[in-house]
């Protein structure tokens, strides 16, 4: 296992299996390393490229359209995000970064979960913008969970925006894995115990308006469910977010990530699903992907 590293870990998986059966490290609000104006909105300290290099394969991406053009900028809440050169970060840059990474690491697959950061008025423009990348083959965009072997070297689209009309006349089944009801499902089930079933595709744990201690207990229950083969999350695609915002993502991540890295961590199990974190570190991401081996 010593040769497995963040750049190649998927290449060491020889079994023919669906992505839902793998333990995949992810990052919440992945583009916020250089978020404008507010440390309270920062959720990551590494760039997208750096995250890919350490083994992150699932990226939570939030977009908002520009006021004067069709550019889709990366945002968190009301704040725009920038790249390491000080330029506004765009979905175009993230897709190009992913394509470049995969050119050098063709055994890997990237999952881009893209949503509209706003009230839904941007969905039509976002759908159309993403449509050009589907049409030119930059994104794998079928509405089903693929096997790893068929998407090695590809960016898999997970859609959290609605399927508005687009210039490319793409049917719904060619607009990515449909998790567009994620927000509405979770909003209406604020008191759920752990997982919510979203669009008959995935089981999602995304409670974030809690404190770190409460969130960690939720994570423990979620992982217990994932490792019970008789449960729905245990036999399906489980997406579990460790992020919470009370008092800030940084404060809560410090407490939660320390526990996740501990010797007796709740991650010392067979299945952790797609496990999405704030302030990803190389050690934490490695701990997640090494559970596959």
ZAMARGU-4260 file (C-alpha; in steps of 0.2 Angstrom, whole numbers, plus 5000, padded with zeros to 4 digits):
<rodrens>
0) 5000/5000/5000 | 5015/5012/5001 | 5014/5017/4983 | 4996/5023/4984 | 4996/5041/4984
5) 4983/5055/4981 | 4987/5057/4963 | 4984/5039/4958 | 4973/5030/4971 | 4959/5026/4960
10) 4971/5017/4948 | 4974/5004/4962 | 4956/4999/4962 | 4955/4984/4950 | 4937/4978/4954
15) 4923/4983/4942 | 4912/4993/4953 | 4900/5007/4953 | 4906/5024/4961 | 4893/5022/4974
20) 4902/5007/4981 | 4919/5017/4983 | 4924/5027/4998 | 4927/5044/4989 | 4934/5060/4998
25) 4926/5076/4994 | 4927/5094/4998 | 4912/5106/5002 | 4912/5123/4994 | 4928/5117/4985
30) 4932/5134/4978 | 4933/5145/4993 | 4952/5145/4997 | 4952/5163/4991 | 4934/5169/4995
35) 4931/5187/4995 | 4928/5198/5011 | 4924/5185/5024 | 4933/5172/5033 | 4916/5165/5039
40) 4913/5159/5021 | 4930/5150/5019 | 4928/5131/5019 | 4945/5126/5011 | 4963/5131/5012
45) 4969/5122/4996 | 4966/5126/4978 | 4956/5114/4967 | 4972/5108/4959 | 4980/5105/4976
50) 4964/5096/4982 | 4965/5084/4966 | 4984/5081/4970 | 4980/5075/4988 | 4966/5063/4982
55) 4950/5073/4982 | 4938/5066/4969 | 4921/5074/4973 | 4919/5093/4972 | 4905/5103/4978
60) 4904/5118/4966 | 4893/5133/4968 | 4890/5145/4953 | 4882/5162/4950 | 4880/5171/4933
65) 4889/5187/4930 | 4878/5203/4928 | 4885/5207/4911 | 4889/5191/4903 | 4885/5172/4903
70) 4901/5168/4914 | 4897/5156/4928 | 4908/5162/4943 | 4911/5152/4959 | 4903/5159/4974
75) 4899/5155/4992 | 4883/5164/4998 | 4885/5182/4993 | 4904/5181/4991 | 4914/5178/4975
80) 4929/5166/4975 | 4946/5170/4967 | 4960/5159/4961 | 4978/5160/4967 | 4982/5173/4954
85) 4968/5185/4961 | 4956/5182/4946 | 4938/5178/4949 | 4936/5159/4949 | 4925/5152/4935
90) 4917/5135/4931 | 4927/5136/4915 | 4943/5136/4925 | 4938/5122/4936 | 4933/5111/4921
95) 4950/5115/4912 | 4959/5111/4928 | 4950/5094/4930 | 4954/5090/4911 | 4972/5094/4914
100) 4973/5083/4929 | 4965/5069/4921 | 4976/5070/4906 | 4991/5067/4917 | 4981/5054/4928
105) 4970/5044/4916 | 4966/5031/4929 | 4956/5043/4940 | 4939/5050/4939 | 4932/5067/4945
110) 4915/5070/4951 | 4909/5088/4949 | 4893/5092/4959 | 4887/5108/4952 | 4873/5119/4959
115) 4866/5137/4958 | 4871/5148/4972 | 4856/5158/4973 | 4837/5158/4971 | 4835/5148/4956
120) 4834/5162/4943 | 4852/5157/4937 | 4847/5139/4933 | 4842/5142/4915 | 4859/5151/4911
125) 4869/5138/4921 | 4860/5123/4912 | 4864/5131/4896 | 4883/5135/4901 | 4885/5117/4907
130) 4877/5111/4891 | 4891/5117/4880 | 4903/5106/4890 | 4892/5091/4889 | 4890/5094/4870
135) 4909/5094/4867 | 4912/5079/4878 | 4921/5088/4892 | 4908/5081/4905 | 4901/5063/4907
140) 4883/5067/4910 | 4871/5052/4910 | 4858/5051/4923 | 4864/5036/4931 | 4878/5031/4943
145) 4892/5024/4932 | 4906/5010/4935 | 4923/5017/4939 | 4930/5009/4923 | 4919/5018/4911
150) 4923/5035/4918 | 4941/5034/4921 | 4949/5050/4914 | 4932/5059/4914 | 4923/5072/4924
155) 4906/5065/4930 | 4893/5078/4932 | 4881/5078/4947 | 4867/5091/4944 | 4859/5101/4958
160) 4851/5113/4947 | 4835/5111/4938 | 4834/5105/4920 | 4830/5122/4911 | 4829/5123/4892
165) 4846/5124/4884 | 4853/5129/4867 | 4860/5111/4865 | 4843/5103/4866 | 4850/5090/4878
170) 4837/5079/4886 | 4835/5077/4905 | 4844/5060/4904 | 4860/5069/4897 | 4861/5082/4910
175) 4870/5073/4923 | 4866/5063/4938 | 4850/5071/4944 | 4851/5077/4963 | 4841/5093/4959
180) 4829/5090/4974 | 4844/5090/4986 | 4840/5107/4994 | 4821/5106/4994 | 4822/5088/5002
185) 4834/5093/5015 | 4825/5110/5019 | 4808/5101/5022 | 4816/5088/5033 | 4826/5099/5045
190) 4824/5086/5059 | 4829/5071/5050 | 4840/5059/5060 | 4854/5056/5047 | 4850/5053/5028
195) 4838/5060/5016 | 4834/5051/5000 | 4837/5062/4985 | 4829/5059/4968 | 4830/5040/4970
200) 4848/5041/4967 | 4858/5045/4983 | 4856/5045/5002 | 4862/5062/5008 | 4867/5068/5026
205) 4869/5087/5025 | 4864/5095/5041 | 4875/5110/5044 | 4865/5122/5055 | 4872/5113/5071
210) 4887/5114/5082 | 4903/5103/5080 | 4898/5091/5094 | 4881/5088/5087 | 4887/5086/5070
215) 4900/5073/5075 | 4886/5063/5083 | 4877/5064/5067 | 4892/5057/5058 | 4894/5043/5070
220) 4876/5038/5067 | 4877/5040/5048 | 4893/5029/5047 | 4884/5016/5057 | 4870/5016/5045
225) 4882/5015/5030 | 4890/4999/5037 | 4874/4991/5040 | 4871/4981/5024 | 4852/4980/5027
230) 4850/4999/5028 | 4846/5010/5013 | 4862/5020/5014 | 4872/5004/5017 | 4867/4997/5000
235) 4866/5013/4990 | 4875/5029/4986 | 4878/5038/5003 | 4885/5056/5002 | 4890/5062/5020
240) 4895/5080/5023 | 4905/5083/5039 | 4903/5102/5037 | 4894/5114/5048 | 4894/5132/5051
245) 4891/5135/5070 | 4901/5146/5074 | 4911/5146/5058 | 4917/5132/5045 | 4935/5134/5051
250) 4931/5132/5070 | 4920/5117/5067 | 4932/5109/5055 | 4946/5110/5067 | 4936/5101/5080
255) 4928/5088/5069 | 4944/5084/5058 | 4954/5081/5073 | 4942/5068/5079 | 4941/5060/5061
260) 4960/5059/5061 | 4961/5051/5079 | 4967/5033/5081 | 4950/5027/5086 | 4941/5037/5072
265) 4924/5033/5066 | 4932/5032/5049 | 4941/5016/5054 | 4927/5006/5045 | 4923/4997/5028
270) 4912/5010/5021 | 4912/5029/5023 | 4903/5033/5006 | 4907/5049/4997 | 4913/5058/5012
275) 4914/5077/5010 | 4924/5088/5022 | 4929/5106/5026 | 4947/5112/5026 | 4954/5096/5018
280) 4971/5090/5023 | 4982/5077/5015 | 4981/5066/5030 | 4962/5067/5031 | 4959/5064/5013
285) 4972/5049/5013 | 4963/5042/5028 | 4946/5042/5018 | 4953/5034/5001 | 4963/5021/5010
290) 4948/5014/5017 | 4945/5006/5000 | 4960/4995/5003
</rodrens>
